Amino acid sequence: MIPLVVRPEPQNHSLCDALRRAGHQPVATPLLTFAPGGELTRAPALLSQLGSRDYVIAVSAQAVKFADNALKSQGLSWPDSTYVAVGEATGKAFAAVGITNALVPDDPRSEGMIALPALQHPAGCQAIILRGDGGRHMMAPTLIQRGAQVNYCEVYRRCYREDHNGELVKQWRHQGVDSIIITSGGLLQHLFQLAANSAKDWLLSRLLIVPSIRVAEQAETLGFTHIINAKGASNTALISALDERKRNDRQ
């Protein structure tokens, strides 16, 4: 198959290499980069005030990386607290900075995190939610309702690639893209907006591989009709979903 891969680097390069090894012909077009968030400078102070009963919650691997750089710039270490990662990739990002015991829910969404047993009784504790701009607002209200003191900290912001003349979509069509691998709702929405009105039908008719139920539901709302939920954003999960469709096509 010829899947379009729009996730940011270095994950884009890694996924495309794995796709080629699996016999696919990926088209790499990163549509997203990251920059320091407006509240990144606050992160070291917020994290330093946490104790052993408190929580550090990260909603993406990028949140961990930017916060870690901010701590290191001031010669500080991560606090001795309970760590929660939204999914496998974020858990690995924590492990890469020395946090090997982060809790990772089976459901890689806010719903999965707030269902974790460790977050059921946070009354009297503090929680710092490390995130990017434009994140969901489900975690904080739920934890506050359960008695926690919560602070969001926007440690990075998303910078999406523009395509004012529609050249990217023309290029994808020319290259024979038959499928699209999407790893976040934000990327899906931006890709949809990039397609000119004349290319919407083409875009919506592509096979779409998504990482979660939430993104699958978003895709259905936008009008996509061929959707496979990979149930994760790892290379293995995404390629397995694509290979499943490839096997079915051969039968």
DATA-V752270 format. One record per residue. N is the residue number from 1. RES is the residue in one letter. SS is DSSP state (alpha for helix, beta for strand, coil for the rest). PHI is phi in radians with two decimals (* if undefined). D_LAST is the distance of its C-alpha to the last C-alpha in Angstrom with 2 decimals. Layout:
# DATA-V752270
n: [N;N]
res: [RES;RES]
ss: [SS;SS]
phi: [PHI;PHI]
d_last: [D_LAST;D_LAST]
This chain:
# DATA-V752270
n: [1;2;3;4;5;6;7;8;9;10;11;12;13;14;15;16;17;18;19;20;21;22;23;24;25;26;27;28;29;30;31;32;33;34;35;36;37;38;39;40;41;42;43;44;45;46;47;48;49;50;51;52;53;54;55;56;57;58;59;60;61;62;63;64;65;66;67;68;69;70;71;72;73;74;75;76;77;78;79;80;81;82;83;84;85;86;87;88;89;90;91;92;93;94;95;96;97;98;99;100;101;102;103;104;105;106;107;108;109;110;111;112;113;114;115;116;117;118;119;120;121;122;123;124;125;126;127;128;129;130;131;132;133;134;135;136;137;138;139;140;141;142;143;144;145;146;147;148;149;150;151;152;153;154;155;156;157;158;159;160;161;162;163;164;165;166;167;168;169;170;171;172;173;174;175;176;177;178;179;180;181;182;183;184;185;186;187;188;189;190;191;192;193;194;195;196;197;198;199;200;201;202;203;204;205;206;207;208;209;210;211;212;213;214;215;216;217;218;219;220;221;222;223;224;225;226;227;228;229;230;231;232;233;234;235;236;237;238;239;240;241;242;243;244;245;246;247;248;249;250;251]
res: [M;I;P;L;V;V;R;P;E;P;Q;N;H;S;L;C;D;A;L;R;R;A;G;H;Q;P;V;A;T;P;L;L;T;F;A;P;G;G;E;L;T;R;A;P;A;L;L;S;Q;L;G;S;R;D;Y;V;I;A;V;S;A;Q;A;V;K;F;A;D;N;A;L;K;S;Q;G;L;S;W;P;D;S;T;Y;V;A;V;G;E;A;T;G;K;A;F;A;A;V;G;I;T;N;A;L;V;P;D;D;P;R;S;E;G;M;I;A;L;P;A;L;Q;H;P;A;G;C;Q;A;I;I;L;R;G;D;G;G;R;H;M;M;A;P;T;L;I;Q;R;G;A;Q;V;N;Y;C;E;V;Y;R;R;C;Y;R;E;D;H;N;G;E;L;V;K;Q;W;R;H;Q;G;V;D;S;I;I;I;T;S;G;G;L;L;Q;H;L;F;Q;L;A;A;N;S;A;K;D;W;L;L;S;R;L;L;I;V;P;S;I;R;V;A;E;Q;A;E;T;L;G;F;T;H;I;I;N;A;K;G;A;S;N;T;A;L;I;S;A;L;D;E;R;K;R;N;D;R;Q]
ss: [coil;coil;beta;beta;beta;coil;coil;coil;coil;coil;alpha;alpha;alpha;alpha;alpha;alpha;alpha;alpha;alpha;alpha;alpha;coil;coil;coil;coil;coil;beta;beta;coil;coil;coil;beta;beta;beta;beta;beta;coil;coil;coil;alpha;alpha;alpha;alpha;alpha;alpha;alpha;alpha;alpha;coil;coil;coil;coil;coil;coil;beta;beta;beta;beta;coil;coil;alpha;alpha;alpha;alpha;alpha;alpha;alpha;alpha;alpha;alpha;alpha;alpha;alpha;coil;coil;coil;coil;coil;coil;coil;coil;beta;beta;beta;beta;coil;coil;alpha;alpha;alpha;alpha;alpha;alpha;alpha;alpha;alpha;coil;coil;coil;coil;coil;coil;beta;beta;coil;coil;coil;coil;coil;alpha;alpha;alpha;alpha;alpha;coil;coil;alpha;alpha;alpha;coil;coil;coil;coil;coil;coil;beta;beta;beta;beta;beta;beta;beta;coil;coil;coil;coil;coil;coil;alpha;alpha;alpha;alpha;alpha;alpha;alpha;coil;coil;coil;beta;beta;beta;beta;beta;beta;beta;beta;beta;beta;beta;beta;coil;coil;coil;coil;coil;coil;alpha;alpha;alpha;alpha;alpha;alpha;alpha;alpha;coil;coil;coil;coil;beta;beta;beta;coil;coil;coil;alpha;alpha;alpha;alpha;alpha;alpha;alpha;alpha;alpha;alpha;coil;coil;alpha;alpha;alpha;alpha;alpha;alpha;alpha;alpha;coil;coil;beta;beta;beta;beta;coil;coil;alpha;alpha;alpha;alpha;alpha;alpha;alpha;alpha;alpha;alpha;coil;coil;coil;coil;beta;beta;beta;coil;coil;coil;coil;coil;alpha;alpha;alpha;alpha;alpha;alpha;alpha;alpha;alpha;alpha;alpha;alpha;alpha;alpha;alpha;alpha;coil]
phi: [*;-2.08;-1.47;-1.48;-2.03;-1.96;-1.17;-1.23;-1.39;-1.49;-1.11;-1.07;-1.07;-1.10;-1.15;-1.11;-1.06;-1.16;-1.13;-1.10;-1.11;-1.52;1.66;-1.69;-2.16;-1.19;-1.93;-1.56;-2.49;-1.02;-1.88;-2.51;-2.22;-2.22;-2.39;-0.98;-1.44;-1.14;-1.96;-1.04;-1.15;-1.42;-0.99;-1.01;-1.17;-1.12;-1.22;-1.18;-1.53;-1.45;-2.02;-1.22;-1.61;-1.67;-2.24;-2.05;-2.06;-2.03;-1.71;-2.90;-1.13;-1.09;-1.07;-1.13;-1.10;-1.16;-1.14;-1.09;-1.09;-1.14;-1.10;-1.10;-1.12;-1.92;1.20;-1.88;-2.01;-1.15;-1.26;-1.48;-2.30;-1.53;-1.91;-2.26;-2.01;-1.17;-2.79;-1.06;-1.10;-1.21;-1.08;-1.17;-1.13;-1.08;-1.05;-1.15;-1.84;1.76;-1.70;-1.68;-2.03;-1.13;-1.43;-2.22;-1.28;-1.20;-1.65;-1.38;-2.50;-0.99;-1.03;-1.19;-1.15;-1.26;-1.54;-1.09;-0.95;-1.18;-1.86;-1.39;-2.33;-1.61;-0.96;1.45;-1.81;-1.80;-2.40;-1.89;-1.82;-1.54;-2.68;-1.76;-1.25;1.25;-1.32;-1.26;-2.09;-1.66;-1.10;-1.01;-1.00;-1.17;-1.17;-1.11;-1.07;-1.52;1.78;-1.53;-1.72;-2.11;-2.22;-1.41;-2.42;-1.43;-1.61;-2.61;-2.29;-1.62;-2.13;-1.56;-1.29;-1.70;-2.62;-1.11;-1.70;1.25;-1.21;-1.10;-1.10;-1.04;-1.13;-1.10;-1.15;-1.11;-1.42;1.37;-0.98;-1.99;-2.67;-2.38;-1.82;-2.03;-2.02;-2.80;-1.14;-1.12;-1.14;-1.09;-1.11;-1.17;-1.05;-1.08;-1.24;-1.18;-1.23;-1.11;-0.96;-1.26;-1.84;-1.05;-1.09;-1.07;-1.05;-1.21;-1.55;-1.29;-1.17;-2.05;-1.79;-2.15;-1.61;-2.77;-1.07;-1.05;-1.23;-1.09;-1.15;-1.09;-1.12;-1.08;-1.11;-1.29;2.03;-1.16;-2.03;-2.09;-2.19;-2.15;-1.54;-1.32;1.03;2.75;-1.93;-1.30;-0.98;-1.07;-1.14;-1.16;-1.24;-1.06;-1.15;-1.17;-1.15;-1.05;-1.17;-1.10;-1.13;-1.11;-1.16;-1.41;-1.39]
d_last: [15.21;18.83;20.08;23.66;25.68;28.92;30.25;33.73;34.81;34.77;31.54;29.99;30.66;29.43;26.08;25.55;26.42;23.94;21.15;22.09;22.06;18.48;17.54;17.92;20.69;22.64;25.42;28.29;30.66;32.64;34.02;36.22;39.17;41.64;45.43;48.08;48.39;51.60;52.33;51.40;55.08;55.50;52.85;55.11;57.83;55.52;53.78;57.09;58.50;55.84;56.65;54.93;54.26;52.69;49.17;47.43;44.20;41.92;39.21;37.66;37.92;40.00;42.51;43.08;43.51;45.98;47.96;48.16;49.55;52.08;53.25;53.62;55.59;58.20;58.14;56.67;54.15;51.64;53.44;53.21;51.20;48.00;45.01;41.96;38.87;36.33;33.35;32.33;33.17;36.55;37.24;36.67;39.02;41.64;41.22;41.76;45.15;46.18;45.07;43.00;43.28;41.80;40.17;36.54;35.04;31.54;31.26;31.81;33.91;37.55;36.72;35.55;38.70;41.15;39.63;40.48;43.29;45.41;45.66;46.70;50.43;51.40;54.74;57.40;55.00;54.07;50.58;49.75;46.43;45.46;43.30;42.82;43.99;42.41;41.04;40.52;43.66;42.50;43.66;47.35;48.21;46.59;48.39;51.64;51.39;51.12;54.29;53.24;54.79;52.01;52.05;49.27;49.50;47.69;47.39;45.14;44.10;41.01;41.41;38.64;38.19;39.17;37.92;40.63;39.76;36.02;35.49;32.84;30.54;31.20;30.37;27.03;26.06;27.32;25.29;22.02;21.41;18.12;18.52;21.62;22.54;25.53;27.69;30.42;31.45;34.13;31.81;29.58;32.71;34.08;30.94;30.99;34.66;34.21;32.09;34.52;34.39;32.87;29.95;29.21;26.58;24.77;25.09;23.99;20.79;19.57;17.21;19.86;19.88;23.06;24.99;26.25;26.48;29.53;27.90;24.90;27.54;29.38;26.34;25.88;29.59;29.37;26.73;23.43;20.56;17.50;18.78;17.61;20.51;20.54;23.57;25.60;26.59;26.43;24.50;22.51;21.58;20.73;18.56;16.69;15.96;14.82;12.61;11.01;10.10;9.07;6.62;5.28;5.56;3.79;0.00]
